[in-house]
Amino acid sequence: MSHAAVSAHNIWKVFGNRSREAMAAVREQGLSKQQILEQYNCVIGVADVSFEVQPGQIYCIMGLSGSGKSTLVRHINRLLEPSAGEIFVNQTNVMKIDTKALQAFRNKHIAMVFQNFALMPHRSVLDNIAMPLEIRGVNKNERLQIAEHNLQLVELTGWGNKFAHELSGGMQQRIGLARALASDPDILLMDEPFSALDPLIRRQLQSQFMALSAKMKKTTVFITHDLEEAVRIGDRIAIMRDGRIIQEDTPENIVLHPANEYIADFVAGISRLNIVRAHALMTPLQEFSAQHGTVGEGWQRFDESTPLNILIAAAAQDPQPLIITKADKAVGVVVYQDLLRAILADESLQQEADARV
C-alpha cells in the first residue's frame, strides 16, 4: 500500500497577537474572516485545511487573491509555522523536526519555485542552478555537471555563463525550475511560477513543465489563481476561499459537478472539450451489449482517459460507436449521441459564461 507523499491534517494559520482567541472563536462560534478581523484584529490565513498528495501527482491549489493558497503551501516546508495542525512529507512529521534538521530536510527532499524567479544576480546561470548542491556540500565539478544536465532539461543549453539580467522572464523561470530539479527533491512546491509571464510564454512553460513532470515523476504542489492552468496541468485540484478548501477533486469532476454556486461561476467559462474524458461519457460494455448486442469488430478503440475533442475528431471521420478501453480491455462504448450531448452541454456553459460578462 502506497503512502501519501504529502499529507496535511487540520492546518490553521491565524495572523495576529490574539491568534489563539481568534481561532477558538472561529471553531466555537463560526465567526467569518471579516468578523475575526473586526473583533480580534487577526487575519485567518488558513482554516482547518486537510489534503493528501499522492506520489508523482500534480496537485493544484487554486483560488483568488487572499484565498490562502500561497500561505498554505508555505506550511509544507515550514517557511510558515501553522497555528495548529500537522504536515507529513513522505511520512516524516515536519512539525517535529528541529531547525537544523529542518534545513537539511528541505535541502534534500523539498524544492520551491517562486513567482519572482528569486535568482541571485551576482551568480551565473550554472551557479544559480548548482546552489542547492553547494549548500549540500557537493564538490564543484559534480554540482556543475548536474547543473549543466538540468540546463539541458529546460532547453537552455549554452546559457550557463550568462547572468539573470541577460535572460528573458520565461528563461529566468526555467532557470528557477532547473535549480529546483538539480537537488533531485521528492517534492516540488511551485507558487504561481508562470503568472508573471506573457500568455504565449506561459503556455509554452506549462507544456514543458508537464513533459518534465511526466518524465521525472516528481510530486508537485502547484499554486495558481488561474483555473484554466489548474485544469490543464493538475491531476487533482483544490479550490480555496477564505482560507478553506471548498472543493477538491479531479479537473473533470470539478467542471462537471461544481460543489456550489461559487465553483460553478469559476468553471462556467471553461470548455469541456479538453477536460471531459471518455469514461465520463461511455455506456458500460455490459449495459451496451444488453441493449444493442455485441460490439463491432472494426469500431475504433480509445483509452478511457481520451478527451472529448479527440473522440469528436474520430467520430467525424467514422460515425460508428467508439470502444472505450482500460488497460487495453474493452469497458464501454461511446455513441455519436453521447458526443452531441456533451457538445451541447459545453455550448450551454459558454452561453452562461457570456451572459455573466
N, C-alpha and C positions, 0 to 999 in steps of 0.2 A: 504493500500500500504506500503510495507516494504522499509526502507531506507538502503542505503549502510552502512556497519559497518565502513569502511574506504574509504574516497574519497580524492584524490589529484587532484589539479587543477593548471596546468601550472607551475609546480615546476622547478625552476632553482637553480643550485648551481655552482657558479664560485669562484674558489680559487685564491687569489692574490690581490695585492694592487690596481690594476686598474680594479677590477671586474665589476664595472658599465659600464665603457667604453667597456670592452671586451664583455659583454652581449649585449650591444647595437649594436656592430659590427656584432655579430652572427645574431641578429634579422634583421638588416637592410641590411647587405652585404652578409649574408650567408657564413661567413668565417668558415673554418673547425677547428676542435680541434687543429690540428697541427699549423695552421696559427695563431690562438689565442695565442698559446704558444710562437710562434716566435715573433709576433708583440706586444703583451701586457704582456708577461711573466706571463700569467694566465692559469689556468687549468679548463677546462669545466668538472665538475663532473656530473651534471645532466642538461639536456637541454629540457625545455618545456615539462615535462612529466605529463600526466594526466591518472588516472586509478581509478577504483572502485572495492572494495572487498565486496561481499555480506555476510550477517550474516551466520556463520557456514562454510564458504568456505575456502578451502586451495588454496591460490593464490601464485603461484610460480613465482618469478622474477629471470631470469637466464641470464647469459652472461659470456663471457670470462673475465679474469683479466683485470681491468681497464675500464670495460664497464659502471660502475656507479651503479651497483646493490646494493652494500653494503652502498654506500653513500646515495642512495635513501631511503633505509629502515630506516636509522638513522634520517630521517626527520619526520617520523611518530610520534615518541616520543620526537622529538626536541633535540636529542643528537647533531644534527647539525641544525643550523638555515639556512633556504633557502635564497638565494639571492632574490627570488621573488616567489610568488605563495601562495596557501592556502591549508591547510590539515584539514579535518574534521574526528573526531573519534566519532562515534555514534552521529553525528550532532553537536558536540562541535568543534568549530574552535580553534584548539590547538595553532594557531599563536597568538591568542588574550589573552592567559592565562598568568598571571604574574608568576614570578619564583616560589614563594611559592605554588601557586595553581597548577602549572605545576607538581611540585614534588608530591603533593597529588594525582593529576590526574593519573600520571604514576603508582604510587603505587597501586591504586585501579583498574585501567582499562587496563593497558598495561604491559605485561611482556616480557622479552627478553632472548633468549637462544643464547649464543655466541659459536663461533667455538672453542675457547680455554678454555671452561668449566667455567673459572672465579670463581672457588670455593675458599673459604677462608681457607688456610692451617691450621690455628690455631683453627678452629671450627670443631666439629664433623659433620658427615653427617646430623643428625637430626637438628643441629643448623644451618647448611647451608640452609637446606630446609625451616626452620622456619624464616629465616632472614627477608624476606619482611613483615611478620606478626609482627615481633618485631619492625620494623620501624613504622608500622601502630599503634603500641601500644596495641596489643592483649596480654592478660595475658599469662604467661609462660605455664601453664598447657594446655590451649586451643591451643596455637600455636604448642606445641609439639605433641598434639593429631592429629592435622591437618597434621603436618609433617609426622607422622607415617602412616597416611592414604595414603598420596601421595607416600610414600616409597613403600607401597604395590602396588599402581597403576603401578609403574615402575618395579615391580617384584624384589625388593631388600630388602625384609623383613629380619630383623636380622642384617643388616649392619649399623644401625643407630648410633652406638657408635664408628664406625671407623672414620679415618681421610682420607683426599683426597689421600695422598701418598700411602695408603694401598689398593686403588682401581685401577682397570684397566681403560684404556681410555674410553672404552664403558660404564663402570659402572659410571665413573665420568660424562659422558654426560647425562646419565639417571638421575643422581642427579640434574644436571642443569635443566633438563626438569621438574623434580618433584618440584624444587624450584620455577620455573615459574608458575606451576599449583597451588601451595599452596595458592597463594593470590587470586585465582579464578578470573583471569583477563577476560575482554571481548575479548581482542586482544592478540594473541601471535605473537611476532616477532622472527624469527629464522634465524640467519645469518650463513649459511653454517654449521649447527650444527654437521653434520656427516662426513664432508670432510676429517678430520684428522684421521679417523678410518680405520682399515683394511676392505677390501671389504665384507667379510662374516659378521662381526660385524655390518658394515654399513647397510647391507640389513636387518639384524635382527632388528636393531633400526628403520629403515624405517617402517617395518611391525608393530612394536609395537606402533610407533607414529600414524600410520594410524588407528590402532584399537582404541587407546585412543581418537583420534580426532573424530571418528565416535561415540564413546560412550559419549564424553563430549560436542561435537558440538561447539568446540572453533573455532572462526575465526582466521585464521593463514596467515601471510605473510611469505613465506619461500624463503630464498635466496639460490641459488645453481649455480655452474658452470657446473653441470652435467645434460645434457638433459634427460638421462635415468631416473635419480632420479626425475626430474621435471615431466616427463611423468607418472611415476609410482604413485606419490602421489598427483599431482596437479589436482584441478578441473578446473583451468584456468592457463595459462602460459603467461607471458610477457617476450619477449626476447629483451635484450638491447644491443646496440652497440654505442660506443662513446657518452654515456650519454643519448641516446634516446631509447624509446621503438619502435622497428621496426615491431613487430607483437605481437598481443595479441589475444588469442583465446583458445578454448579447446585443450587439447593434441591431440585429434583425428584430428581436423581440421588443426592444425599446421603441423602434419605429412602428412596428405593427400593433403593439399593445402598451401604449403610454399609461403610466400609473395614475396620472391625474391631468387636470387641465393645463397646469404649468408645463409638464413634459409634452403634452400634446401641442402646445404653442411652439415649443422648441423644435419638434420634429415635423411640423406642418409643411415646411418648405423643402424637406429632404426627399429627393426622388427615390422610389423603391427599386429602381431598375438595377442598381449595383449592390443592393442590400439584401433583398428577398432571395432566399436560396431555394433550390429545387425541393428540399424536404418539406418546406412550408406549403408548397403548392400541390404536392403529389397525393394521389389516392393510393393507400396501401395496396400492395400487389394482390393479396388475398381477396380484399374487397373488390378490386377492379375485376379480377378473374371471375368472381361470383356473379358479377353483373354483365360482363361482356365476353367471357370466355378467355382462352389463352392469349398471351401477348404475341405480337407478330415477330417473326424471326428477323426481319430486316429493319425493325424500328431502331432509331438512333438511341445510344446509351450515354447517360451523363451521370457523373458523381452527384451525390445528394447535396454537396456544397456549391454546385454550379449556380451562379447568379442569374436572375431573371433575364437580363439583357442578352446573355449567351443563349438561353433557351428560346427567346423570341427570334433571334437570328437563325437558329437551327430550324425552327418551325416555319419560318418564312421560306426556307429552301425546300423543306419537305413537311407537309402538314400532318403527317402520320403522328400518332401518340409517341411520346418520348419515355423510354425506360429509365428509371432512376435507380442508381446502384449505391451500395455501401460496401466498401472493401471488395469491390468487383462482383458483388452478389445483388441481383435484382430485388429491390424492396418496394418499388412503387411505380406509378405511371402518371405522367402529366399529359393532359389532352389540350387541344387548341383552346377550348372554352376556359380552362383554368388560366391560361396566359392572358386571354382577353379580359377576364375579371380582374386580374392583377393590374393590367394596364389601366383599366377604367378607375380602379381604386387610386392608382398613382395620380391620374389626371384630376380626380376629385380633391386629393390632398393639395395639389398645386393650386387649384382654384381657391380653396380655403385660405391658403397662404397669401395669394394675391389679394384676396378680399380684405385681409387684415392690414395690408400695407396702406 
